[in-house]
Amino acid sequence: MSKKYQDVDQQIQILKQRNLLFDDEESAKYRINEFGYYEIISDNSEPFMVDGKYIEGTSFFYIYSLFCFGADIRNKVQESSTIFEGLLRQAVIKTWCEEYGSHQSKYLDKRNFRFPRTGPRPLNNLISKFSKVAFADDDPLLNQVRTENNNVAPWIMVKFLDFGNIISWYELLKPRLKTKVMKHLLSDEAFDNLNNNSGKDLFTQMLKLVKQFRNKSAHGGKVYSYMPTLPGGKPCIKYNRYFHDKFGITREKYDEGYGQTSMWTVLALLKLIKYPTPYLILSSILNKGFKEYLQNVDTIRHYINTKTFYIDTELATEQTHLDI
């Protein structure tokens, strides 16, 4: 049975019955009308509730503050992941051109890719996307490039690919070239420790998890409690001794949920990258920003620590090569 529509006055009365306090009721009505009841209340009440009631002393201000802070996190995830995407884009293009040069015939030739274990569809789809860009006649830039050079170079073509296309390109590179992409993108320490089968798996898992958070933030989703999993509830990030040890996550803590998914796991993964900008952008809100927020709204501290599997990335350790 669907819920009956309630106007803002009725909504506030229901919230009062659930023990929510209002310091300024008119301001609360204004914010609910401005942003929506679901976006503010339904999306952000969980950290402040026990058995269907608000924790004693919880005010509308706390929930609205979390709503605003969540928007700040979402914006930083978007900014950080966009820069990360650009770094991956450049690493793939650099690797490709070092190996195959600049002519479009090379990226349109299936023989220059790894044949997928799952069958030809992923490679066919990727080549089809490349072909649509290379022969498109509805874009001024592509028309100009084609007229002048009779060729759409890889570094031009890649501008027309989305994050998912770039990840697919990486996945379909031959193994030796995938390793070169990792070397271009990871710090020396991370590459030395991840240049093995489990490390290469982690790298691919990282790309896909960052993309999931990028998509969630791009569509206005709630990021701070976003916990994506693989089909069947499997972890997005498999246990990796180097990575999880680096952030103080034992196998037991991993099995509890730490370092499997969440925005904190994304932040930790970004610390493996050679170029610090994506990590610093996200860290500015998740490390510094959260500490400042928790000074004002301490109620949420337990929720963040236990429900989102908090990782203190500022305590990461340097690691020499580990035999995994």
N, C-alpha and C positions, 0 to 999 in steps of 0.2 A: 504494500500500500504506500503510495507516494505521500510525502509530507505536505501539509497545508502551508500555503504561502503566509508568511508573517511580515508585517511592516516593521520598520526600524524600532518603533516604540514597543511593539510586542516582543521583538527580539531582545531588547534590553531588559524587559521584565523577566524573560526566561533566564537570561544570564544572571540576573540578581538572585533568582531562585536557586541558582547553582553556586551561589556564594561569590560571584564576581563583584568587585568593588568598582565604583565610578567616582573619580575625583571631580570630573567635569563632564556631566552627562551630555550637554549640548555639543561639546567638542567630540565626544565619542560618536554621537549621531552623525555629525558632519563627516567623520572619517569613514564610518560604515557606508554612508551614502556615496562617498567619494570613491572608495576602493572595493566595496562589496563585503557582505557578511562572511561569505565563504572564504575569501582571500585573507581576511584578517583573523576571524575567529575560528572557523572550522579548520583552517590550515595550520594554526599555530597554538592551539589550546593544549595539545597533548602533554607538553612538558610541565604544565601547571595543574594537571588534574589527577585525582585519585578516586576511583570508584564513581565516576560520573559527576564529581563535584570539584570545584576549584579549591586548591590548597588555601588554607586560611591566610588572609592578607594579600591574595592575588588581586591586582587591579587591572582594569582595561589598559592602563598605561604600559604594563609589563608585556601584554600580548601585542599591543600595537608596536612597541619597541622591537619585539622579536620579528614582527612582520617587516618593519623597515630595515632591520639588520639583515634579515634574510634576503631582501632585495639587494643590499650592498654586496652580500656574498655572491649572489647570482651574477651581478655585474662583473665582479672580479674573476669568477670562474669563466665567464664569457671572454673577458679580455685576455686572461692567461692562456686559455685553450686556443684562442685565435692566433696568438704569437707562437704557441707550440706547433700548431698546424703549419705555420709558415716555416718553422725550422725543419719540420719533417719534409715539407715540400722541397726545400732547398737541398736537403740531404739526399733525397731520392733523385732529384735532377742532376746533382753533381755526380753521384754514383753512375747514373745512366750515361751521361755524356762522356765521362771518363772511359767508359767501356765501349759505347756504340757511336759516339759522335753526335752530330746535330741534325741528321736528315730524318724526315718523318717516316721514311720507308722502314727504318729500324724499329720504331715503336708500333708499327702496324704489322710487323712480322711475328707470328706466334712462336716461331722457332727461337726467338730471343727471350722467351719466358719459360718458367717452370710449369709443367702440366699439372693441374690440380688433382689431388687424390680423389676428390669428390666428383670428378668428371669435367667435361669441357665447358660447362656453362659459365663459371666465374671468369675464365679467360676470354671466352667469346663475348661476354658482356663488357669486359674492360676494353678489348680491341674495338668493339662497336662504339663505345664512348669516345675513344681516341679518334676513330674514323669520322664520327659526327663533327668533332671539332676541326680536324684537319681539312675536311671538305665542306664545312659550313659556308653558305653564301649569304647569310643574313646578319653578319657581324662586320662592321666597318674595319675594325682592326685586323681581323683575319683576312678579309678581302684585300686590304692593303699589303699585308705581309705576303700573301700568296702571289699577288701581282708582281711585287718587287723581287721575290726570291724563288717563286715556284716551290715553296717549302714552308711548312709551319714547324719551326724548331721546337724541341721539347720544352724549352723554358718559356715559350709562348703558349703552347698547348696546355701546359700545366695550370695556367691562370684560369682555365675554364673547367677545372676539376674541383669537386668538393672534397671534404675531409675523408669521406668514405671511399671515394675513388682513389685518393692517395694511399690509403691503407691497403686497398686491394692491389694497387700497383706494387707496393712493398712486398706484400704476401706472395705475389706471383713472380718476383724476381728469382733468379737462380741463387742457390745457397751462398755462393761466394760473394755475390753482390749484396745480399741481405746483410751479411757480416760487415761489408763496407759502409752500408747505411748506418748500422749500429755504431761503428767507429766514428763516423762523422758527427753523430748526435750525442753519444754518451760521454761522460767524463772519462779520463784515462783510467781512474780507479774502477769505475763501474764497468767499463768495457773489459778490463783485465779479468774481472770476476764473473762477468756474464757471457763471455765468449765460449759458451758451451751449450748443450742442448736445452737444459732447463732455463738458462739465462736468455736464450733466444725466444723461448716460449714466453718468458716474463716480458720481454720487450714487446712482443705482439699483443699480449694481454694489456700492457700499459697503453698502447695506441688505442685499443678498443674502449678501454675504460675512460680515457680522457674524452674520446668522441661521445660516449654516452652522457657524460656530464656537460659537454659542450651543447648537445642537443637539448638536454633538460633545461639548461639555463636559457637557451635561445627561445624556447617556447614558454618562458615565464614560470617554469615549475619550481617547486620548493626544493632547494638544493641541500640545505643543511642536514636534512634527515633522509636524503635519497640514498637508497641501499640496493642498487641493481644487482641481479644475479644472472647466471647463465641458465638455460633451460634445465628444469629439474631441480632448481635451487642450488646449483653448484656455484662455488666461489668464482668471481671474475678473475681474481689473482690467486694462483696456486702458491703453495708454500715454497719459498726459495730461501735457502739458508743464508746466502749473502745479504739479500735485500732485507729480510726480516730481522736478522741479527743486527744489522746496521741501525735499526730503529728500536732495538731492545724488545723485539717481539719473539718470545720463545714459541716452540711448537705448541705448547699448551695454550698460550695466549692466542695464537693463530686459530686453534680449534674452537676457541670461544667466540671468534669473529673478528679479531683485530688483524688488520692488514689484508683483508679479503676484498673489501670494497669501501665505499664512503669517500667523502671529500678529503678526509685526513689521509687516506691511502693514496689518493690522487696527488696530494701535496707531497707526500713522501716520495712517490715515483718521480715527480718533477725535480726533486733534489738530485736525481741521478744524471740529469742532463748537463752537458758541457756548458751550455749557455744559461746563466742564472735568471734571466728576466721572467720567464713564466712562473718559476718558483717564488721569486721575490714579490711579484704582484699578488699571487694567491696568499702567500705568507703574511702580507701586510694586513689582510683582513682576518685570516684564520689564527694567526699567532697574536700579533699586536692588537688587532681589533677585538678579538674575542676576550682577551684579558681585560680590556677596558670595559667591554659590555658586561662582563660578569661582575664587575665591581658595582654596577647599578642593579643588576637582576641576578642575584645569586641563586635563585630557585632553580634555574636551568642548568646549573653546573653538573649535578648528578646525571641529568638526562644526557648531556653532551658526553660525559665521560663514559657512560655505560651503554647508551642506546645508539650512539653514532661511532663508538669504538675509537676514541680519541688517541692520536699519536703525537707525541711531542717531537716534532722534526728538528727542533733546535738542539736536541741532545744526540743527534746522529753521530755515529763514530766513524772514523776513517778505518778502512779495512785493507790489509794486505791480501794477496791472493789466497783464496780458500779452495781447498780440494773438495769439490762437491760431487 
